[in-house]
Amino acid sequence: MAPTGHHRLRRVAIAVLLLAPAAGLLWVPWYAGESPRLAGTPFFYWYQLAWVPGCCLCLLAAYALTRHDRHDP
């Protein structure tokens, strides 16, 4: 059975949630700088550390969407 529009949209959302952290961290020239600083820490370091909880939230949301997808008839 072909996925309906609702299922397709959910799969796209899951893909975006899984790819966003990789894209945000692999494009180094975007965040390779010292300013702005956060508590004396250069942007390069705190940007990467900010992605740690961000990745967890993205993975949690993707997991919730996949679990929700399994319970649909």
Secondary structure, 3 states (H helix, E strand, C coil): CCCCHHHHHHHHHHHHHHHHHHHHHHCHHHCCCCCCCECCECHHHHHHHHHHHHHHHHHHHHHHHHHHHHHCC
